Amino acid sequence: MYVRASNILNSNLRLQDGKKAIRDLLVDDKSWQCLHVVVDTGDWLPGREVLLSPEALGEQPFEENITPAALSRADIEACDDITADEPVSRQKIYSMASYVGPLPPWSCDWNPHLRSVKELLGYAVAAHGTEDGTVADAFVWCGDEWTLRYLVVDMGSFFSPRLFLLPTPIVHEVTWDERRIRIYANRQTLSVVPEFEGMEQLTAGFESELHRIYQGRPGSWWREGERHG
């Protein structure tokens, strides 16, 4: 099941004894597996964000602002704090010379590929040195494992957007300091990618066409017979 990342980020979890907001998704920018759902504990534990495994939510359409979860307040409170696995953006803040204070004790175990999906939205997309759009949204495959499979890239203007899907195996590098995603494809390839107009377009046939255009770049899920679930 494909779900827009923006829908997930705007959702609240309906727990057995209350509700709490989803604040972010943390993904590995090599495998593009979603490793954590970031949940705001709100007035329970002010200012605390915790890491919830996507497996705890499973397949969810996230079509409404409220998403049911078979979890309790105690389950959420028992989750690891976000500081147990910081995304790159927070790691960089700690490593900057201007940061005042002791480094977190877990800093030696930081994952250099852990990315905040919320932060990726708005990053520039660069094909062979030229900027060819910005990340407007993303699509997450929500199954037994959650995987960020496509970035929705806007190559148009504010008044006339032109959206297309970029499979994550096409990503070559993500740079935090430049807020830029470099990709393997060139501008000529992007010029023939069909415009993306809505969820109903995301079928097995459409994915096969994208595979043909992008020439099947290597990736954990981007192989013949493994697309669309």
C-alpha positions as CSV (number, residue, x, y, z in Angstrom):
1,M,0.0,0.0,0.0
2,Y,1.4,3.4,-1.1
3,V,0.9,6.3,1.3
4,R,2.0,9.9,0.8
5,A,4.6,10.9,3.4
6,S,2.8,14.2,3.9
7,N,-0.3,12.3,5.0
8,I,1.7,10.3,7.6
9,L,3.4,13.5,8.9
10,N,0.0,15.2,9.4
11,S,-1.5,12.3,11.2
12,N,-2.4,11.7,14.8
13,L,-2.3,8.2,16.4
14,R,-5.5,7.2,18.2
15,L,-4.2,5.2,21.1
16,Q,-6.2,3.1,23.5
17,D,-6.2,6.0,26.0
18,G,-5.6,9.1,24.0
19,K,-4.0,10.4,20.9
20,K,-0.5,11.7,19.9
21,A,0.9,13.3,16.8
22,I,3.4,11.8,14.3
23,R,6.1,14.4,13.8
24,D,8.5,12.7,11.4
25,L,9.8,9.5,9.7
26,L,13.4,8.6,9.8
27,V,14.8,6.6,6.8
28,D,18.2,5.2,5.8
29,D,19.3,7.0,2.6
30,K,21.0,3.9,1.2
31,S,18.3,1.3,1.7
32,W,15.5,3.8,2.0
33,Q,13.9,1.7,4.7
34,C,11.8,3.6,7.2
35,L,13.5,2.8,10.5
36,H,11.5,4.9,12.9
37,V,8.2,6.8,13.3
38,V,8.8,9.9,15.5
39,V,5.9,10.5,17.9
40,D,5.4,13.6,20.0
41,T,4.5,12.6,23.6
42,G,2.9,16.1,24.1
43,D,1.6,17.0,27.5
44,W,2.5,13.6,28.9
45,L,6.2,14.3,28.8
46,P,6.6,17.9,27.6
47,G,9.2,18.3,24.8
48,R,9.9,14.6,24.4
49,E,9.8,12.8,21.1
50,V,10.1,9.0,20.9
51,L,10.9,6.4,18.3
52,L,8.2,4.0,17.3
53,S,8.8,1.0,15.0
54,P,6.8,1.2,11.8
55,E,5.9,-2.4,12.4
56,A,3.8,-1.3,15.3
57,L,1.5,0.5,12.8
58,G,1.6,-2.0,9.9
59,E,-0.5,-1.2,6.8
60,Q,-2.5,2.0,7.3
61,P,-4.1,4.2,4.6
62,F,-3.5,7.4,6.6
63,E,-6.3,9.0,4.7
64,E,-7.7,10.7,7.7
65,N,-6.1,12.9,10.3
66,I,-6.6,10.2,12.9
67,T,-4.9,6.8,12.6
68,P,-5.9,3.9,14.9
69,A,-3.1,2.2,16.7
70,A,-3.3,-0.8,19.1
71,L,-1.0,0.9,21.6
72,S,-1.4,2.6,24.9
73,R,0.1,5.5,26.7
74,A,2.4,3.1,28.5
75,D,3.6,1.6,25.2
76,I,4.6,5.1,23.9
77,E,6.3,6.1,27.1
78,A,8.4,2.9,26.9
79,C,9.7,3.8,23.5
80,D,13.3,5.0,23.0
81,D,13.8,8.8,23.0
82,I,14.7,10.3,19.6
83,T,18.2,11.1,20.9
84,A,18.9,7.3,20.8
85,D,19.1,7.5,17.0
86,E,19.5,11.1,15.8
87,P,18.9,12.0,12.1
88,V,21.8,13.5,10.2
89,S,20.5,17.1,10.7
90,R,20.7,16.8,14.5
91,Q,24.0,15.0,14.3
92,K,25.5,17.9,12.3
93,I,24.2,20.5,14.9
94,Y,26.0,18.6,17.6
95,S,29.2,18.5,15.6
96,M,29.3,22.2,14.7
97,A,31.9,24.3,16.5
98,S,29.3,26.7,17.7
99,Y,27.4,24.0,19.6
100,V,27.7,24.6,23.3
101,G,27.5,21.7,25.7
102,P,28.7,18.1,26.0
103,L,28.1,15.7,23.1
104,P,25.4,13.1,23.6
105,P,27.0,9.8,24.9
106,W,25.5,7.9,21.9
107,S,27.3,10.2,19.4
108,C,29.9,7.6,18.6
109,D,27.2,5.3,17.2
110,W,25.5,7.9,14.9
111,N,24.2,6.6,11.6
112,P,25.5,8.8,8.8
113,H,22.7,7.8,6.5
114,L,19.7,8.4,8.8
115,R,17.5,11.1,7.3
116,S,14.4,13.1,8.5
117,V,11.7,12.8,5.8
118,K,10.2,16.1,7.0
119,E,13.6,17.8,6.3
120,L,14.0,16.2,2.9
121,L,10.8,17.9,1.7
122,G,12.1,21.1,0.0
123,Y,15.5,19.8,-0.8
124,A,16.8,20.6,-4.3
125,V,17.2,17.7,-6.8
126,A,20.4,17.9,-8.9
127,A,21.0,15.9,-12.1
128,H,24.6,16.1,-13.2
129,G,25.3,19.4,-11.5
130,T,22.1,21.2,-12.5
131,E,19.2,21.8,-10.2
132,D,16.1,20.3,-11.7
133,G,13.4,20.7,-9.1
134,T,12.6,20.3,-5.4
135,V,11.2,17.5,-3.3
136,A,7.5,18.2,-2.8
137,D,6.4,14.9,-1.2
138,A,7.3,11.2,-1.1
139,F,5.6,7.9,-1.3
140,V,6.1,5.3,1.4
141,W,5.3,1.6,0.8
142,C,3.5,0.6,4.1
143,G,3.6,-3.2,4.3
144,D,5.5,-5.7,6.5
145,E,8.4,-3.2,6.2
146,W,8.0,0.5,5.4
147,T,10.1,1.8,2.5
148,L,10.4,5.2,1.0
149,R,10.1,4.2,-2.7
150,Y,9.5,7.5,-4.5
151,L,10.3,11.2,-4.2
152,V,7.7,13.5,-5.7
153,V,9.8,16.2,-7.5
154,D,8.4,19.5,-8.6
155,M,10.1,20.8,-11.8
156,G,7.7,23.6,-12.5
157,S,7.1,27.0,-10.9
158,F,5.0,28.3,-8.0
159,F,2.1,29.0,-10.4
160,S,2.6,26.0,-12.7
161,P,3.9,23.0,-10.9
162,R,5.1,19.9,-12.9
163,L,5.4,16.9,-10.7
164,F,7.2,13.6,-11.5
165,L,8.2,10.5,-9.5
166,L,11.8,9.8,-8.8
167,P,12.5,6.2,-7.6
168,T,14.8,6.3,-4.6
169,P,17.4,3.9,-6.1
170,I,18.2,6.7,-8.5
171,V,19.5,8.8,-5.6
172,H,23.3,9.0,-5.6
173,E,23.9,11.3,-2.6
174,V,22.0,13.4,0.0
175,T,23.9,16.4,1.3
176,W,22.6,18.1,4.5
177,D,24.7,21.3,4.3
178,E,23.6,22.0,0.7
179,R,20.0,20.7,1.2
180,R,20.5,18.9,-2.1
181,I,19.8,15.4,-3.5
182,R,22.1,14.3,-6.4
183,I,20.7,11.7,-8.7
184,Y,22.1,9.3,-11.3
185,A,19.7,10.4,-14.1
186,N,20.4,13.3,-16.4
187,R,18.2,16.1,-17.6
188,Q,17.4,14.4,-20.8
189,T,16.0,11.4,-18.9
190,L,13.9,13.6,-16.7
191,S,12.4,15.4,-19.7
192,V,10.7,12.2,-20.8
193,V,9.4,11.0,-17.4
194,P,5.6,11.2,-17.5
195,E,4.0,13.9,-15.3
196,F,2.5,12.6,-12.1
197,E,-1.1,13.7,-11.5
198,G,-2.3,11.6,-8.6
199,M,-2.4,8.4,-6.6
200,E,-4.6,6.6,-9.0
201,Q,-1.8,6.8,-11.5
202,L,0.5,4.8,-9.4
203,T,-0.2,1.3,-10.9
204,A,2.0,-1.6,-11.7
205,G,2.0,-0.5,-15.4
206,F,3.0,3.0,-14.5
207,E,5.9,1.7,-12.4
208,S,7.0,-0.5,-15.3
209,E,7.1,2.5,-17.5
210,L,9.3,4.4,-14.9
211,H,11.5,1.3,-14.7
212,R,12.0,1.4,-18.5
213,I,12.8,5.2,-18.5
214,Y,15.2,5.1,-15.6
215,Q,16.8,1.9,-17.0
216,G,16.5,-0.2,-13.9
217,R,19.1,1.4,-11.7
218,P,20.2,-1.0,-8.9
219,G,18.1,-1.0,-5.7
220,S,16.8,-3.4,-3.1
221,W,13.2,-3.3,-4.4
222,W,13.8,-1.9,-7.9
223,R,14.0,-5.2,-9.8
224,E,11.8,-6.8,-12.3
225,G,8.9,-8.6,-10.6
226,E,9.3,-6.8,-7.3
227,R,7.5,-3.5,-8.0
228,H,4.1,-2.5,-6.7
229,G,4.4,-4.7,-3.6
